[in-house]
Amino acid sequence: MQLSDLRIFTEPQQGASYNDLLAIALRAEWLGFGAFFRSDHYLSMGDGDGLPGPTDAWITLAGLARDTSEIRLGTLVSSATFRLPGPLAISVAQVDQMSGGRIELGLGAGWYEQEHQAYGIPFQPLGERFDRLEEQYEIITGLWNTPLGETFDSPGGFFPLTGSPALPKPAQSSIPIVIGGGGPKRTPALAARYASEFNTPFMNRDSFVAQRDRVRSACEAIGRDPNSMTFSAAVVVCCGSDEAEVELLDLADLDHLDIVANEVAPLLG
């Protein structure tokens, strides 16, 4: 494995400004990491105060698109409850243009109810969130894949579109889509249909292997080569200049990862 196979993932809702994220992205780029990803959340998790407050994921990535030059950029993952699919398709395509074709879109059903309550975002029951997510994938990819000069329609469901010019187009011919989670049925099926990469968040090795095999089986069920899917895992890394520095880490700062691992996986379909 090369350093370019590894990606830096940050959770700035715990407390980070744009300048903090820029410093990390620039250092990751300089060191040779393959990509810089950030979460898409509006509320801190655990006991922290989240100061200086949340930063918007796609505004952040737009800034990084101009302030970096080589490293790939993306979300792990944006919540489908936060943005309508048409405007999201526009935002992601524009940021891809701004970056010269370095964007990847991670998109999930959403799970953190408290942040929806804190900022007035509707939070539908799980089944409906998944139905909406599936329709969002259809619309976003449909808009991007519509040939220039043609229009896109999506007549029904939650987000009807009529006569969309399907603009702008991304710089990349196909923006990689990242889908992740531990759900045994709907998540693997969606990944097989839409994802370039499948990510498992904060799971042990056995759980990773089991979910990977479900996704591979879902690919085979629709005639897709499972080897065309990239599989990745989000893991926690604690680092310091020496052992003493590592021991200074307050492990309470990682409590929110327990929330993610224990609450998110059962809710992802």
Residue pairs with C-beta under 8 A, 6 or more apart in sequence:
3 31
3 32
3 33
3 34
4 32
4 33
4 34
5 34
6 33
6 34
7 33
7 34
7 35
7 36
7 37
7 72
7 232
8 24
8 25
8 28
8 33
8 35
8 36
8 37
9 37
9 38
9 39
9 76
9 234
10 16
10 21
10 24
10 36
10 37
10 38
10 39
11 38
11 39
11 41
11 256
12 20
12 21
12 38
12 39
12 54
12 55
12 60
13 39
13 41
13 42
13 43
13 44
13 45
13 50
13 54
14 44
14 45
14 46
14 48
14 50
14 253
14 256
15 44
15 48
15 49
15 50
15 51
15 52
16 55
17 52
17 55
18 55
18 60
18 63
21 38
21 55
21 60
21 64
22 63
22 64
22 67
24 36
25 36
25 64
25 67
25 68
25 71
25 73
26 67
26 68
28 36
28 71
29 36
29 68
29 69
29 70
29 71
33 71
34 71
34 72
35 71
35 72
35 73
35 74
35 104
36 64
36 68
36 71
36 72
36 73
36 74
37 73
37 74
37 75
37 76
37 104
37 106
38 57
38 60
38 61
38 75
38 76
39 57
39 75
39 76
39 77
40 57
40 58
40 75
40 77
40 78
40 79
40 82
40 106
41 54
41 79
41 112
41 115
42 54
42 115
42 118
42 119
42 121
43 50
43 54
43 112
43 114
43 115
43 118
43 119
44 50
44 54
44 256
45 112
45 255
45 256
45 259
45 260
46 252
46 253
46 255
46 256
46 259
47 252
47 255
48 253
48 256
57 75
57 78
58 75
58 78
58 88
58 91
58 92
58 95
61 73
61 74
61 75
61 95
61 99
61 103
62 94
62 95
62 98
64 73
64 99
65 73
65 95
65 98
65 99
65 100
65 102
65 103
66 98
66 99
68 99
68 102
70 102
71 102
72 102
72 103
72 104
73 95
73 99
73 102
73 103
73 104
74 103
74 104
74 105
74 106
74 176
74 178
75 104
75 105
75 106
75 107
76 106
76 178
76 180
76 199
76 201
76 234
77 106
77 107
77 108
77 178
77 179
77 180
77 199
78 88
78 105
78 106
78 107
78 108
79 107
79 108
79 109
79 110
79 111
79 112
80 107
80 108
80 109
80 110
80 129
80 132
80 133
80 136
81 109
81 110
81 116
81 121
81 122
81 123
81 124
81 129
81 132
82 110
82 121
83 91
84 159
85 135
85 136
85 139
85 140
85 143
85 159
86 139
86 143
86 159
86 161
86 164
88 136
88 140
89 139
89 140
89 143
89 144
90 167
90 168
92 103
92 105
92 140
92 170
92 175
93 144
93 168
93 169
93 170
93 175
94 168
95 103
96 102
96 103
96 170
96 171
96 172
96 175
97 168
97 170
97 171
99 171
100 171
101 170
101 171
101 172
103 170
103 172
103 175
104 175
104 176
104 177
104 178
104 196
104 197
105 140
105 175
105 176
105 177
105 178
106 177
106 178
106 179
106 180
106 199
107 133
107 136
107 137
107 140
107 177
107 178
107 179
108 133
108 179
108 180
108 181
108 268
109 126
109 129
109 130
109 132
109 133
109 267
109 268
109 269
110 116
110 123
110 129
111 263
111 264
111 267
111 268
113 123
115 121
116 122
116 123
117 123
123 129
124 132
126 267
126 269
130 186
130 269
131 157
131 158
132 158
132 159
133 190
134 186
134 190
135 154
135 157
135 158
135 159
136 159
137 177
137 190
137 193
137 194
138 154
139 154
139 159
139 161
141 177
141 194
142 152
142 154
142 166
143 152
143 164
143 166
144 166
144 169
144 170
144 174
144 175
146 152
146 164
146 166
148 169
150 166
151 163
151 164
151 165
151 166
152 161
152 164
152 165
152 166
153 161
153 162
153 163
153 164
154 160
154 161
155 161
155 162
174 196
176 196
176 197
177 194
177 195
177 196
177 197
178 195
178 196
178 197
178 198
178 199
178 232
179 187
179 190
179 191
179 194
179 195
179 197
179 198
179 199
180 187
180 198
180 199
180 200
180 201
180 234
180 268
181 187
181 200
181 201
181 264
181 265
181 268
181 269
182 200
182 201
182 203
182 207
182 211
182 264
182 265
182 266
182 268
183 265
183 266
183 267
183 268
183 269
184 211
184 214
184 269
185 269
186 269
187 268
187 269
188 198
188 211
188 214
188 215
188 217
188 218
189 218
189 221
190 269
191 198
191 215
191 218
191 229
192 215
192 218
192 219
192 221
192 222
192 224
192 229
193 222
195 229
196 229
196 230
197 229
197 230
197 231
197 232
198 211
198 212
198 215
198 229
198 230
198 231
198 232
199 231
199 232
199 233
199 234
200 207
200 208
200 211
200 212
200 231
200 232
200 233
200 234
201 233
201 234
201 260
201 261
201 264
201 265
202 234
202 235
202 236
202 257
202 260
202 261
203 211
203 233
203 261
203 265
208 233
212 231
215 226
215 229
215 231
216 226
216 229
219 225
219 226
219 228
219 229
220 226
236 254
236 257
238 246
238 249
239 246
240 246
240 248
240 249
